[in-house]
Amino acid sequence: MKQISPENEEVLHLFIITAATIGAVITTVFSLTHGIFEIFPFLYILPIILSVYFFPKRAVLFSLGVSLTYIGMIYLYDFTNPEHIAIATAWFAIFITIGVVSSSYATRLIDEQMRIRSILVNSQDGIFCFDLTTLQVLGANAKFAQWLRYDRSELVGKDLSKTWTGSSERDQFIADIRNGPQNLETEGVFQSRDGAQHRFIVSAVLVSRNRVLCSAIDMTGSKVADEEIKKTLEELDVQVRARTEHLEKINAQLQAEILERRRVTKTILTPEPGSKKDLEDEE
């Protein structure tokens, strides 16, 4: 199904609000000219609510315009009845109150939504969202897309398995989410556009209406550093062992040489039987 462009969508919203307003005005004229006074005021609530929903920041002005239209028609068609004038004035206040309160609430919600979206988009952690039913990526922030060498728009609609290639971790993570526990965390292997492998720590931040919002921390550099450190330590251990064995061999050779020299020295210094030195010692 083809999506409506933002411009056409705004025109459609204006058409809906205009149709609801015209319907309320026509019904008011018909009711006032036929002596029906109980129903038509409620019809003005619909266009006010629609304006709050579609254009919350302009809803107060629209509510004021609709309220003035309503009370103006009462004065025009039923000015002689003070009871109807009083009731119309009360409805005027009700319409303004509905517009102001609902518009203020909707505006705060939009501002909060924009603030949270800005935090997620500009977060130094990777953020991505996927559909729990179709397992398609619904969105990602700039950091996550940058890590995987994609544009953000290219990730939208992409199957999760195309980027999260570690099937065992992915399937277990999804199964755990479907079982209900929150704050799940796992380590998974992701593949970037150029085929490079990245190891992420993935956490489920929010699960709502089959949509899963996840944060990702790139541990690839740390893993490489850990592997390099481990490799260096192993190489140092091998070198230390080899050096120790070499020193032990040298030590054994030195001990053997010392013993040999002692034996030779003792042999040289010890007189042979029957020698002159031996006879002098006997006398």
C-alpha positions as MATLAB code, in Angstrom:
seq = 'MKQISPENEEVLHLFIITAATIGAVITTVFSLTHGIFEIFPFLYILPIILSVYFFPKRAVLFSLGVSLTYIGMIYLYDFTNPEHIAIATAWFAIFITIGVVSSSYATRLIDEQMRIRSILVNSQDGIFCFDLTTLQVLGANAKFAQWLRYDRSELVGKDLSKTWTGSSERDQFIADIRNGPQNLETEGVFQSRDGAQHRFIVSAVLVSRNRVLCSAIDMTGSKVADEEIKKTLEELDVQVRARTEHLEKINAQLQAEILERRRVTKTILTPEPGSKKDLEDEE';
ca = [
       0.000    0.000    0.000;
       1.395    3.364   -1.065;
       1.990    5.816    1.749;
       0.429    9.277    1.648;
       2.936   12.109    1.378;
       3.101   14.587    4.300;
       1.574   17.348    2.155;
      -1.374   15.206    1.058;
      -1.797   13.910    4.592;
      -2.122   17.459    5.921;
      -4.688   18.277    3.227;
      -6.644   15.161    4.189;
      -6.628   16.195    7.855;
      -7.870   19.674    6.967;
     -10.622   18.168    4.814;
     -11.785   15.907    7.673;
     -11.871   18.792   10.159;
     -13.654   21.069    7.676;
     -16.244   18.401    6.889;
     -16.923   17.826   10.600;
     -17.256   21.579   11.201;
     -19.566   22.147    8.239;
     -21.681   19.194    9.360;
     -21.997   20.692   12.845;
     -22.958   24.115   11.429;
     -25.571   22.691    9.041;
     -27.047   20.582   11.839;
     -27.177   23.665   14.069;
     -29.072   25.664   11.450;
     -31.503   22.820   10.913;
     -32.030   22.287   14.656;
     -32.541   25.972   15.456;
     -35.007   26.440   12.615;
     -37.009   23.392   13.717;
     -36.971   24.020   17.453;
     -34.497   21.258   18.407;
     -32.068   22.515   21.062;
     -30.724   19.455   22.890;
     -28.472   17.608   20.406;
     -26.499   19.929   18.134;
     -24.038   21.384   20.736;
     -22.426   17.955   21.108;
     -21.557   17.919   17.405;
     -18.983   20.699   17.934;
     -16.901   18.482   20.202;
     -15.877   16.269   17.257;
     -14.081   18.942   15.157;
     -12.379   20.263   18.310;
     -11.049   16.792   19.189;
      -9.970   16.243   15.573;
      -8.069   19.538   15.555;
      -6.325   18.577   18.804;
      -5.361   15.212   17.318;
      -4.137   16.481   13.941;
      -2.877   19.984   14.826;
      -2.385   20.187   18.613;
      -0.466   23.473   18.548;
      -3.245   25.237   16.624;
      -6.160   23.593   18.383;
      -6.735   26.463   20.832;
      -7.316   28.967   18.018;
      -9.516   26.502   16.167;
     -11.553   25.840   19.329;
     -12.022   29.568   19.773;
     -13.198   29.919   16.172;
     -15.643   27.005   16.451;
     -16.977   28.298   19.775;
     -17.534   31.774   18.353;
     -19.289   30.246   15.348;
     -21.557   28.250   17.655;
     -22.543   31.094   19.951;
     -22.867   33.468   16.986;
     -25.425   31.175   15.376;
     -27.369   30.975   18.651;
     -27.514   34.776   18.808;
     -28.480   34.903   15.148;
     -31.306   32.351   15.203;
     -32.498   32.371   18.820;
     -31.552   35.732   20.301;
     -34.946   36.249   21.957;
     -34.666   33.253   24.294;
     -32.507   34.136   27.340;
     -32.426   30.524   28.547;
     -30.915   29.325   25.287;
     -28.434   32.207   25.350;
     -27.300   31.176   28.848;
     -26.941   27.534   27.841;
     -25.023   28.540   24.701;
     -22.654   30.651   26.798;
     -21.987   27.644   29.037;
     -21.286   25.486   25.990;
     -18.968   28.201   24.682;
     -16.923   27.945   27.895;
     -16.955   24.140   27.694;
     -15.669   24.160   24.105;
     -12.842   26.561   24.996;
     -11.917   24.475   28.049;
     -11.827   21.255   26.030;
      -9.624   22.859   23.381;
      -7.172   24.480   25.813;
      -6.772   21.500   28.160;
      -6.512   18.819   25.484;
      -4.206   20.962   23.327;
      -1.905   21.642   26.266;
      -1.771   17.959   27.160;
      -1.151   16.885   23.551;
       1.583   19.517   23.115;
       3.386   18.289   26.220;
       3.207   14.730   24.946;
       4.659   15.769   21.586;
       7.461   17.742   23.239;
       8.296   14.773   25.457;
       8.231   12.477   22.448;
      10.595   14.780   20.555;
      12.923   14.993   23.556;
      13.099   11.222   23.927;
      13.573   10.783   20.183;
      16.403   13.327   20.199;
      18.092   11.485   23.066;
      17.818    8.157   21.254;
      18.957    9.516   17.897;
      21.987   11.295   19.365;
      22.874    8.549   21.842;
      26.444    7.256   21.792;
      24.996    3.751   22.094;
      23.473    2.065   19.092;
      19.666    2.037   19.139;
      17.476   -0.072   16.881;
      13.860   -1.219   16.873;
      12.373   -4.308   15.264;
       8.981   -5.953   14.905;
       8.657   -9.036   17.088;
       6.302  -10.720   14.602;
       7.970  -10.057   11.248;
      11.491   -9.584   12.682;
      11.993   -6.581   10.413;
      13.990   -3.540   11.481;
      11.650   -0.590   12.037;
      14.305    2.029   12.706;
      17.802    2.733   13.987;
      19.773    5.724   15.196;
      22.793    7.194   13.433;
      25.358    5.454   15.647;
      23.991    1.962   14.980;
      23.778    2.622   11.239;
      27.321    4.009   11.253;
      28.692    0.894   12.926;
      27.104   -1.309   10.260;
      28.071    1.028    7.364;
      24.435    1.660    6.371;
      22.244    4.707    6.001;
      19.433    4.779    8.515;
      16.819    4.565    5.750;
      18.484    1.434    4.343;
      18.020   -0.445    7.602;
      14.263    0.219    7.738;
      12.391   -2.871    6.525;
      15.529   -5.001    6.490;
      15.238   -8.479    7.967;
      16.940   -8.691   11.342;
      18.819  -11.850   10.350;
      20.584   -9.932    7.555;
      22.465   -7.857   10.101;
      22.315   -9.990   13.245;
      23.989  -13.063   11.784;
      24.552  -14.912   15.059;
      21.460  -17.122   14.779;
      21.754  -18.960   18.098;
      22.073  -15.780   20.191;
      19.375  -14.020   18.133;
      16.841  -16.840   18.384;
      17.420  -17.243   22.117;
      17.085  -13.480   22.660;
      13.777  -13.342   20.763;
      12.453  -16.413   22.573;
      13.277  -14.853   25.945;
      11.472  -11.637   24.963;
       8.367  -13.577   23.950;
       8.406  -15.367   27.284;
       8.015  -12.057   29.053;
      11.113  -11.141   31.134;
      12.363   -7.590   30.826;
      15.869   -6.081   30.749;
      17.234   -8.949   28.679;
      20.840   -8.789   27.563;
      22.878  -10.922   25.217;
      26.019  -10.828   23.125;
      25.574  -11.171   19.384;
      27.539  -11.052   16.148;
      26.388   -8.468   13.583;
      27.555   -8.122    9.998;
      28.127   -4.732    8.397;
      27.617   -3.845    4.752;
      31.268   -4.602    3.913;
      31.073   -8.046    5.525;
      32.992   -7.137    8.670;
      31.928   -8.863   11.872;
      30.984   -6.794   14.915;
      30.281   -8.113   18.379;
      27.553   -6.167   20.196;
      26.100   -6.317   23.677;
      22.348   -6.084   22.944;
      19.803   -5.125   25.620;
      16.015   -4.998   25.303;
      15.074   -1.522   26.545;
      11.334   -1.544   25.824;
       8.801   -4.033   24.489;
       5.474   -2.543   23.390;
       2.834   -3.695   20.899;
       5.142   -6.288   19.297;
       7.848   -3.662   18.914;
      11.186   -4.181   20.627;
      13.497   -1.239   21.291;
      17.074   -2.360   21.844;
      20.356   -0.712   22.729;
      23.646   -2.021   21.368;
      27.203   -1.478   22.580;
      30.033   -2.279   20.185;
      32.452   -4.610   21.945;
      34.455   -5.423   18.821;
      37.407   -3.222   19.786;
      37.417   -4.562   23.324;
      37.281   -8.120   22.063;
      40.169   -7.491   19.691;
      42.157   -5.858   22.478;
      41.392   -8.750   24.826;
      42.427  -11.260   22.204;
      45.630   -9.333   21.509;
      46.421   -9.156   25.221;
      45.686  -12.855   25.617;
      47.855  -13.677   22.622;
      50.674  -11.483   23.951;
      50.472  -13.124   27.370;
      50.574  -16.563   25.788;
      53.612  -15.577   23.718;
      55.315  -14.161   26.815;
      54.538  -17.353   28.709;
      56.083  -19.427   25.927;
      59.154  -17.186   25.873;
      59.492  -17.342   29.665;
      59.226  -21.122   29.604;
      61.790  -21.357   26.827;
      64.112  -18.959   28.637;
      63.674  -20.862   31.888;
      64.498  -24.146   30.198;
      67.544  -22.537   28.595;
      68.731  -21.170   31.940;
      68.156  -24.531   33.588;
      70.294  -26.176   30.906;
      73.044  -23.585   31.383;
      72.831  -24.052   35.145;
      73.125  -27.828   34.745;
      76.115  -27.385   32.443;
      77.779  -25.012   34.908;
      77.196  -27.406   37.786;
      78.651  -30.270   35.750;
      81.632  -28.122   34.785;
      82.211  -27.061   38.409;
      82.066  -30.668   39.587;
      84.458  -31.690   36.837;
      86.908  -28.953   37.774;
      86.746  -29.919   41.424;
      87.424  -33.504   40.520;
      90.393  -32.547   38.336;
      91.772  -30.217   41.016;
      91.447  -32.894   43.649;
      93.161  -35.366   41.387;
      96.030  -32.989   40.745;
      96.485  -32.076   44.399;
      96.301  -35.649   45.694;
      99.909  -37.305   45.633;
     100.264  -40.644   43.966;
     101.346  -43.658   46.117;
     105.195  -44.076   46.208;
     105.912  -40.551   45.118;
     108.529  -38.369   46.863;
     105.814  -36.264   48.455;
     104.182  -39.395   49.776;
     107.491  -40.700   51.260;
     108.221  -37.405   52.975;
     104.776  -37.502   54.515;
     105.460  -41.022   55.838;
     108.835  -39.979   57.481;
];
